[in-house]
């Protein structure tokens, strides 16, 4: 499940020091710009490329596919390369479906740390409320916001958002986990056309084994 949600977070931009101090981006204005931008977005569709760098792997793993968001809280990640994997949420339940293995995982969205961290993408939540925010170094003309969660998280320790200076669109996200592995996701071919809500519902096909991570254990607590 972590690999999926990790997809949601990959980005980097920080302006190099400008000749004039007054020309440097201000962290508050960038945060306000990003929040205002995504408060207006109701539907989002894009292609994505995810590059996962892990210390124990000789080279990065590259995944590709399409991503869809729809307010309130619906999202879908269709991984098409190198293998098919689907992450689908109707805003309440999150599914991870692996067709080749005939296996699906089910969990409650509210129990996902990374989903909660990205609520601002759906016009919900406040970056300043959940994160300590600073500016990183500029990369490829994009502003980099560095987000450190105010409450320690088990799945990640910081997030980088790479933001377009003019539109405040998030072009790339970068998630760093507690072991310093990095998941970087870049979006392209972005459109904001209205999406069909039915695309965010999922019913496991016949023969698929379901692991319900939301099911309470004997102690009454949900599984991790």
C-alpha positions in Angstrom: 0.0 0.0 0.0 2.9 2.3 0.8 4.2 2.2 -2.8 0.9 3.5 -4.1 0.4 6.4 -1.8 4.0 7.1 -2.2 3.2 7.8 -5.8 1.1 10.7 -4.8 4.1 12.6 -3.4 7.1 13.6 -5.5 8.4 17.1 -6.2 11.2 19.7 -5.9 11.8 23.4 -6.4 13.8 26.0 -4.7 14.9 29.2 -6.3 18.6 30.0 -6.5 19.4 33.2 -4.7 18.2 36.0 -6.9 20.3 39.1 -7.6 17.8 41.2 -5.6 16.8 39.9 -2.3 13.2 41.1 -2.9 12.9 38.9 -6.0 13.4 35.7 -4.1 10.2 33.6 -3.6 8.6 33.9 -0.1 7.5 30.7 1.5 4.2 32.1 2.7 3.2 33.4 -0.7 4.0 30.1 -2.4 2.0 28.1 0.2 -0.9 30.4 -0.2 -0.6 30.2 -4.0 -0.6 26.3 -3.9 -3.6 26.1 -1.6 -5.6 28.7 -3.6 -4.8 26.8 -6.8 -6.0 23.4 -5.6 -9.0 24.9 -3.8 -10.3 25.6 -7.3 -9.5 22.2 -8.8 -12.4 19.7 -8.9 -11.2 17.2 -11.5 -7.6 16.3 -12.5 -6.2 13.8 -15.0 -2.6 13.3 -16.0 0.1 10.9 -17.0 2.7 10.2 -14.5 6.2 8.8 -14.3 7.4 7.5 -10.9 11.1 6.9 -10.2 11.8 5.0 -7.0 15.3 5.1 -5.7 16.2 2.6 -2.9 19.6 2.0 -1.3 19.5 -1.8 -1.8 18.7 -1.6 -5.5 21.4 -1.2 -8.2 19.3 1.3 -10.2 16.0 3.2 -9.8 12.7 1.5 -10.6 10.6 3.4 -13.1 6.8 3.1 -13.2 4.4 4.8 -15.5 0.7 5.2 -15.8 -2.3 7.6 -15.5 -3.7 9.3 -12.4 -7.1 10.8 -11.7 -8.5 13.0 -8.9 -12.0 14.1 -8.3 -13.4 16.1 -5.4 -14.3 15.2 -2.8 -11.4 12.9 -2.0 -11.7 10.5 -5.0 -8.5 9.3 -6.7 -7.3 6.6 -9.0 -3.8 5.5 -10.0 -3.6 3.1 -13.0 0.0 1.7 -13.2 0.6 0.4 -16.7 4.3 -0.2 -16.8 6.3 -2.3 -16.0 3.2 -4.1 -14.6 -0.4 -3.4 -14.1 -1.5 -2.3 -10.6 -4.5 -0.2 -9.6 -5.1 2.1 -6.6 -8.7 3.3 -6.4 -10.5 5.3 -3.8 -14.1 6.6 -3.6 -13.1 8.9 -0.7 -14.0 6.3 1.9 -12.4 3.0 0.9 -9.0 2.6 -0.7 -8.3 -0.5 -2.9 -5.0 -1.8 -4.2 -5.6 -4.3 -7.0 -3.0 -6.6 -8.6 -4.6 -8.4 -11.6 -1.7 -10.7 -12.3 -1.7 -12.0 -8.7 -5.5 -11.9 -8.4 -5.1 -10.1 -5.2 -6.8 -6.9 -3.8 -6.1 -5.0 -0.5 -8.8 -2.9 1.1 -8.4 -0.2 3.7 -10.2 2.9 5.0 -8.8 6.1 3.5 -8.8 7.9 6.9 -6.3 5.3 8.2 -3.8 6.2 5.4 -1.1 8.6 6.6 -0.1 9.7 3.1 -3.7 10.3 2.0 -4.3 12.6 4.9 -1.0 14.4 4.2 -2.2 15.2 0.7 -5.7 16.4 1.5 -4.8 19.8 0.2 -4.9 18.3 -3.4 -8.6 17.9 -2.9 -9.1 21.4 -1.5 -9.0 20.1 2.1 -6.6 20.6 4.9 -4.0 23.2 5.4 -0.3 22.8 4.7 0.7 25.1 7.5 -1.4 23.2 10.0 0.1 19.8 9.2 3.6 20.7 8.2 6.6 22.8 8.9 7.2 24.3 5.5 10.4 25.8 4.1 11.8 26.6 0.6 14.3 24.2 -1.0 16.8 24.9 -3.8 15.5 25.8 -7.2 15.4 23.0 -9.8 14.6 23.4 -13.5 12.9 26.7 -12.8 10.5 25.2 -10.2 10.0 26.3 -6.6 10.6 23.7 -4.1 8.5 23.4 -1.0 9.9 21.1 1.7 7.3 19.7 4.1 8.2 18.2 7.4 5.2 16.7 9.2 4.5 18.2 12.6 3.5 14.8 13.9 6.0 12.0 13.2 4.7 9.6 10.5 5.7 6.0 10.0 5.6 6.0 6.2 7.5 9.1 5.3 9.7 11.8 7.0 9.4 14.6 4.5 7.8 15.6 1.2 9.1 17.9 -1.6 6.7 19.7 -3.9 8.0 21.3 -7.1 5.8 24.1 -8.0 5.3 26.2 -11.2 6.2 29.8 -10.3 3.4 31.3 -12.5 0.4 28.9 -12.0 1.3 27.2 -8.7 0.6 23.9 -10.3 2.5 21.0 -8.6 4.7 19.5 -11.4 6.6 16.9 -9.3 6.3 15.4 -5.9 9.1 13.7 -4.0 8.6 11.6 -0.9 11.4 10.6 1.4 10.8 7.6 3.7 12.4 7.0 7.1 15.2 4.9 5.3 15.9 7.8 2.9 14.4 5.9 0.0 12.9 8.4 -2.5 9.8 8.2 -4.6 9.6 10.9 -7.2 6.5 11.4 -9.3 6.3 13.8 -12.3 3.0 14.7 -14.0 2.4 15.6 -17.6 -0.4 15.8 -20.1 -2.5 17.4 -17.3 -6.2 18.2 -18.0 -9.1 19.4 -15.8 -12.1 18.0 -17.6 -15.0 16.6 -15.6 -14.5 12.9 -14.6 -17.2 10.2 -14.2 -17.6 9.3 -10.5 -18.1 5.7 -11.4 -14.5 5.5 -12.4 -13.6 5.7 -8.7 -15.6 2.7 -7.5 -14.2 -0.8 -7.5 -15.6 -4.3 -7.1 -13.1 -7.2 -6.9 -13.6 -9.5 -9.9 -14.5 -13.1 -9.3 -11.6 -15.2 -8.2 -9.7 -12.3 -6.6 -8.5 -12.8 -3.1 -9.3 -9.8 -0.8 -7.1 -8.8 2.2 -9.2 -6.5 4.3 -6.8 -4.2 6.2 -9.7 -2.3 7.7 -11.2 -5.3 9.4 -10.8 -5.0 13.3 -8.5 -7.5 15.0 -9.5 -9.3 18.2 -8.2 -6.4 20.2 -10.7 -4.2 18.4 -8.1 -2.2 16.6 -7.8 -2.1 12.8 -4.9 -3.9 11.1 -2.0 -1.7 10.1 
